[in-house]
Structure formats: C-alpha cells, structure tokens
Amino acid sequence: MKRYEITYLLLLILGFSFLACEEELDLPTAFAPADEIWVEGFIEAYVPNQDLDGEVPRPPYVLIRQTIAPDRSYTIDELENIFVDARKVTISDSERTYELTRFCINDDGITEETRQNIINDYDLDEVEIPAVGVRADSINFCLYVDLFESIEPKIGETYTLNIELADRTITATTTIPPHVPIDSIYYVSPFTDTTFAKSVKQMRIVLNDPDTLKSYYRYFTKVNGGGFIPGFDSVIDDVIFNDTITDFPLLKGELRSIETNTGGNLFGNYFAGDEVIIKWCTIDEAHYGFWDSFEFNLDNQGIFSSYVGTQWNVEGALGVWGGYSVSLHRDTVPR
C-alpha cells in the first residue's frame, strides 16, 4: 500500500535544509539549535467496522534524528549519521508500556522480507531525498517501530511517548480523540469556462461537527490508486463551522514540488472519473497546533522565512508525537 505521506515526512526527517527559500536569511538560532534532537512519531486508530478494502493502519512508529543546517547539502554518509540511537523508546497507555524496536533497513541480521516490508510500508523506494538526488532506501534509514504489532491503538486512549537518550529523557503525550466522520461529499465546477466546467470538479464535504466537542481535523487524499497525500493546508479547526456553514472545499492533496503538483487553476481540483479515497482524521489540539504552525511556515516559503515558531508538543526535544482517529471515505468524481 502506497503512502506518499512519507514524502512530506522526509522533508522533516532529513531536515529543513531541503525547503527552498527565495532569498538568503539570517536564521535565528532559536529555530534550529545546534545538535538538537528532532522527534517525530505517530499512532493511528481506525474507526471500527468500516470497509478498509485493503487499507490497513500503519503500526506506531517514531523517528529520532539530529537537526541539520538549513544552508548546506549533505553526503550520504553524513545523512546516515543523523539518526539517533536511543537507549529505550516506549509507548504507554492506561494499562501497560510497550517497547519499540529500532529498525535500520540495511543492518546485519535483517531478513530481506522484513526489510522490503518496511520499505514498501513507508515508500522508501519511491521517495527521492531533495538536494541529495538519491532514494530514501539508498541510505541506512532508521526508525523505532512496533514491529510485532503489540499495540492495538484505540480511539479515546491517551498515549505517552518516552525516549531515553544518554544525556536526556524526551517525553510527549497525545490522545486519539473521538471520531467525527464526513457526512457527505458533493462536487461543484470551479470554473465558468465551459472548457473545464464539465471535466474539472472541486470536492466539497459536509461535516456534522458537534457543538459540545472542540474538534480538530487533518486529511489526506488518494487518487486513482496513488498514495495518500496531505492537503497543502491539511488541518482544519472547527471554529469555521456555525449554524450556517457546515460544508467546505476539500482540495486534493498534492506534493510540495513544482515538478509534481498541478499548479494554476487546476491545483487541488479533481477530474471527472477520478477514484478518490479520503483519509479523514480527528486529532487533538496539540497535534493540530504542530501542523497548523508548520504548514503556515511552509506556505510562507519555508520554516525559516517567518518568525512564527512551530508549536512542538515534545518535551526535551523538537518535534511532534501525534494520534490519529481515522475513517476512510471512497468516492468517484461524477462525469
């Protein structure tokens, strides 16, 4: 199963140096402390009794690496040395604690089957590392993962991440919140020009957002069997909803690359006949705060082009530990 979310992820894993800026910047050290630790981990629970049709939840995982300079490129050897070897990485719920396994795809003793499964699950064979020109599976890519799927993530549960390093302990907490699914999907023409009016469609969704619950959302789209890609502004705060506004446009997820996104008036729209899967996620407030601030910086030409700081929810390092409550919604764009 292909997940192009990892493409977006690698921009974080391998450093903000790969996010292009239009001009040279005098970077404030507060944004990138020397030799700081970056942590990124996610845990997702799918809503029970839905038709997954071959899609499966990804096992919980955590990436730990050193920060790298935003103003230089790196050799493959240097990139392989940014992954941090922790003494122990655990995830705890209300009942027990689970230890994650450190997995590096080129380590001795790793079977080819296991190696290939990890590469396939995280699209490491399809993602080219920007500014270096090699695929992600060309380096000894390392992560901590629930390799044996001991954890059964549950909606409503709180999960605490604990990372023990030689010089510090890093902690973070996230909750997989109650799920609010998409109620319905419909399409409108974004153009008055008849050249595009019939073949190009904008998706709109209706959401019955509960008045009694403060909710935050993130979404990904998968089109015609491709991978799940987050929208450019992939997080949504329910503050936009009121008695008269219950629907809004859901733009097609596109990669943040001039070479791969549609661009122009077609950006974020669908073509008639497209087969679409929406990965719709409810997230907690701290998880929302990370993506909202991070994407704001990306939309403003890079994390270092604005003095609006990203809202980390990790204590003792930079980064994010986030839970997803997930439902999948399938549709065919009408002709």
ChimeraX attribute file (.defattr): number of C-alpha atoms within 10 A of each C-alpha:
attribute: neighborCount
match mode: 1-to-1
recipient: residues
	/A:1	14
	/A:2	16
	/A:3	19
	/A:4	24
	/A:5	18
	/A:6	20
	/A:7	23
	/A:8	15
	/A:9	13
	/A:10	18
	/A:11	16
	/A:12	20
	/A:13	22
	/A:14	22
	/A:15	20
	/A:16	20
	/A:17	22
	/A:18	20
	/A:19	19
	/A:20	17
	/A:21	15
	/A:22	8
	/A:23	8
	/A:24	9
	/A:25	11
	/A:26	8
	/A:27	14
	/A:28	10
	/A:29	8
	/A:30	9
	/A:31	14
	/A:32	18
	/A:33	13
	/A:34	12
	/A:35	12
	/A:36	14
	/A:37	20
	/A:38	26
	/A:39	28
	/A:40	19
	/A:41	19
	/A:42	18
	/A:43	24
	/A:44	23
	/A:45	25
	/A:46	22
	/A:47	19
	/A:48	11
	/A:49	6
	/A:50	10
	/A:51	12
	/A:52	15
	/A:53	7
	/A:54	6
	/A:55	10
	/A:56	10
	/A:57	12
	/A:58	17
	/A:59	19
	/A:60	22
	/A:61	21
	/A:62	24
	/A:63	22
	/A:64	24
	/A:65	24
	/A:66	21
	/A:67	23
	/A:68	24
	/A:69	16
	/A:70	16
	/A:71	13
	/A:72	9
	/A:73	15
	/A:74	14
	/A:75	9
	/A:76	14
	/A:77	10
	/A:78	12
	/A:79	19
	/A:80	17
	/A:81	14
	/A:82	21
	/A:83	22
	/A:84	17
	/A:85	17
	/A:86	14
	/A:87	11
	/A:88	16
	/A:89	24
	/A:90	20
	/A:91	23
	/A:92	16
	/A:93	17
	/A:94	9
	/A:95	5
	/A:96	8
	/A:97	15
	/A:98	14
	/A:99	18
	/A:100	22
	/A:101	17
	/A:102	19
	/A:103	19
	/A:104	17
	/A:105	22
	/A:106	16
	/A:107	12
	/A:108	7
	/A:109	6
	/A:110	13
	/A:111	12
	/A:112	11
	/A:113	9
	/A:114	13
	/A:115	16
	/A:116	16
	/A:117	13
	/A:118	20
	/A:119	17
	/A:120	15
	/A:121	15
	/A:122	22
	/A:123	21
	/A:124	24
	/A:125	16
	/A:126	17
	/A:127	18
	/A:128	16
	/A:129	18
	/A:130	18
	/A:131	14
	/A:132	13
	/A:133	10
	/A:134	14
	/A:135	15
	/A:136	21
	/A:137	21
	/A:138	15
	/A:139	18
	/A:140	17
	/A:141	20
	/A:142	21
	/A:143	21
	/A:144	22
	/A:145	22
	/A:146	20
	/A:147	17
	/A:148	9
	/A:149	12
	/A:150	12
	/A:151	19
	/A:152	10
	/A:153	22
	/A:154	22
	/A:155	20
	/A:156	13
	/A:157	15
	/A:158	16
	/A:159	23
	/A:160	16
	/A:161	23
	/A:162	20
	/A:163	19
	/A:164	15
	/A:165	14
	/A:166	9
	/A:167	6
	/A:168	10
	/A:169	16
	/A:170	18
	/A:171	20
	/A:172	22
	/A:173	21
	/A:174	24
	/A:175	25
	/A:176	24
	/A:177	23
	/A:178	19
	/A:179	22
	/A:180	21
	/A:181	20
	/A:182	18
	/A:183	13
	/A:184	12
	/A:185	17
	/A:186	15
	/A:187	18
	/A:188	13
	/A:189	17
	/A:190	16
	/A:191	15
	/A:192	9
	/A:193	9
	/A:194	9
	/A:195	9
	/A:196	15
	/A:197	13
	/A:198	17
	/A:199	15
	/A:200	23
	/A:201	25
	/A:202	22
	/A:203	20
	/A:204	16
	/A:205	15
	/A:206	17
	/A:207	18
	/A:208	13
	/A:209	20
	/A:210	11
	/A:211	11
	/A:212	6
	/A:213	10
	/A:214	12
	/A:215	21
	/A:216	23
	/A:217	23
	/A:218	23
	/A:219	24
	/A:220	26
	/A:221	25
	/A:222	23
	/A:223	19
	/A:224	11
	/A:225	12
	/A:226	15
	/A:227	20
	/A:228	23
	/A:229	24
	/A:230	24
	/A:231	20
	/A:232	18
	/A:233	18
	/A:234	19
	/A:235	23
	/A:236	17
	/A:237	15
	/A:238	17
	/A:239	10
	/A:240	10
	/A:241	16
	/A:242	11
	/A:243	6
	/A:244	6
	/A:245	10
	/A:246	15
	/A:247	20
	/A:248	13
	/A:249	16
	/A:250	22
	/A:251	21
	/A:252	24
	/A:253	26
	/A:254	23
	/A:255	17
	/A:256	17
	/A:257	10
	/A:258	8
	/A:259	8
	/A:260	9
	/A:261	14
	/A:262	15
	/A:263	12
	/A:264	7
	/A:265	11
	/A:266	16
	/A:267	14
	/A:268	20
	/A:269	21
	/A:270	22
	/A:271	17
	/A:272	16
	/A:273	15
	/A:274	17
	/A:275	17
	/A:276	19
	/A:277	20
	/A:278	23
	/A:279	20
	/A:280	22
	/A:281	27
	/A:282	26
	/A:283	27
	/A:284	20
	/A:285	18
	/A:286	21
	/A:287	26
	/A:288	23
	/A:289	19
	/A:290	21
	/A:291	21
	/A:292	19
	/A:293	17
	/A:294	19
	/A:295	19
	/A:296	19
	/A:297	19
	/A:298	20
	/A:299	15
	/A:300	12
	/A:301	16
	/A:302	19
	/A:303	24
	/A:304	24
	/A:305	19
	/A:306	15
	/A:307	12
	/A:308	13
	/A:309	15
	/A:310	19
	/A:311	18
	/A:312	21
	/A:313	23
	/A:314	22
	/A:315	15
	/A:316	16
	/A:317	19
	/A:318	22
	/A:319	23
	/A:320	26
	/A:321	26
	/A:322	27
	/A:323	29
	/A:324	27
	/A:325	28
	/A:326	28
	/A:327	22
	/A:328	21
	/A:329	19
	/A:330	16
	/A:331	14
	/A:332	14
	/A:333	20
	/A:334	16
	/A:335	11
